[in-house]
Amino acid sequence: VYPNYDLGDELSGACVTHNHPASETHFSFSADDISMFMDYRLTELVGTDERYTYRLWPGQDMEYVDSDTIRHLFGTEFYHRAMEAGMDGKIDLDTDEYHFIVQKFAERYGFGYERKEQG
């Protein structure tokens, strides 16, 4: 399901919840998810998989950036920082790579982010 393609501008300001199937999850949000959150100025974005529930919400002084910037940072700077953290034993890359990257986005652009283990 790709709500941004299916609904377009009807998403503006919406609260969106979606699941990540076990075969496709990275245990947090993807670059596409963050782009949808920013592009449509969502009031909340919630994702869930078999292990975690994660949530984004706008911060008071949030900076919005375009999808190209998000994809670039996700695949370069923030990705490399996650790999370094994994190599240093600070994170488990199997479960925390995307979580680490989304934390970096939240810090840089001023939006709220949390991830909670289910159960």
C-alpha positions in Angstrom: 0.0 0.0 0.0 1.3 3.4 -1.0 -1.1 6.0 0.5 0.8 8.9 -1.0 0.3 7.5 -4.5 -3.3 6.3 -3.9 -4.5 9.4 -2.0 -2.2 12.2 -3.0 -3.1 15.6 -1.5 -5.9 14.0 0.5 -3.2 13.0 2.9 -2.3 16.5 3.9 -2.3 16.9 7.6 -3.6 13.3 8.2 -2.6 10.7 10.8 -1.4 7.6 9.0 -0.8 4.1 10.5 0.7 1.3 8.5 2.3 -2.0 9.0 5.6 -3.4 7.8 5.3 -7.1 7.0 7.9 -9.4 8.7 9.5 -10.1 5.4 10.1 -6.4 4.6 10.6 -4.7 7.9 13.8 -2.9 9.0 12.2 -2.3 12.4 11.6 1.4 11.8 10.7 3.9 9.1 12.2 4.0 5.6 13.3 7.1 3.6 9.9 6.8 1.8 8.1 6.9 5.1 10.0 10.0 6.2 9.4 11.6 2.9 5.6 11.0 3.1 5.6 12.4 6.6 7.3 15.6 5.5 5.7 16.0 2.0 2.2 15.8 3.4 2.9 17.4 6.7 1.3 14.5 8.5 0.2 15.1 12.1 1.4 11.6 13.0 2.9 8.6 11.2 2.8 5.3 13.0 4.4 2.1 11.8 4.3 -1.4 13.3 5.9 -4.7 12.7 6.0 -8.0 14.6 8.4 -6.5 17.1 8.1 -2.7 17.4 5.7 0.2 17.1 7.3 3.4 16.0 5.9 6.9 15.7 6.8 10.3 14.1 5.1 13.6 14.9 6.0 17.2 14.0 8.1 19.3 16.4 7.3 22.9 17.2 10.3 24.2 15.2 10.4 21.3 12.6 12.3 21.9 9.4 10.7 20.3 6.3 13.0 19.1 3.5 12.3 17.5 0.1 12.3 13.8 -0.7 15.6 14.0 -2.6 17.4 15.3 0.5 15.8 12.7 2.7 16.8 9.8 0.3 20.3 11.2 -0.1 21.0 11.5 3.7 19.3 8.2 4.4 21.6 6.4 1.9 24.9 8.3 2.6 25.7 10.3 5.7 23.2 8.7 8.1 23.7 5.2 6.7 27.5 5.5 7.1 27.1 6.7 10.7 24.8 3.7 11.4 27.4 1.4 9.8 30.1 2.9 12.0 28.0 2.5 15.1 27.4 -1.1 14.2 31.0 -1.8 13.6 31.8 -0.2 17.0 29.3 -2.5 18.6 27.0 0.4 19.7 24.0 -0.9 17.8 22.8 -4.2 16.3 22.6 -3.5 12.6 20.0 -6.3 12.1 17.4 -4.5 14.3 18.7 -1.0 14.9 20.1 0.3 11.5 16.9 2.2 10.4 16.1 3.2 14.0 19.5 4.8 14.3 19.0 6.6 11.0 15.5 7.9 11.9 16.9 9.2 15.2 19.5 11.2 13.3 16.7 12.7 11.1 14.6 13.6 14.1 17.6 15.3 15.7 18.5 17.3 12.6 15.1 18.3 11.5 13.3 18.7 14.8 10.5 16.1 14.7 9.5 13.7 17.4 10.3 10.0 17.1 9.9 7.0 19.3 10.1 3.3 18.9 8.6 0.9 21.5 8.9 -2.8 21.7 5.6 -4.6 21.7 4.3 -6.7 24.5 
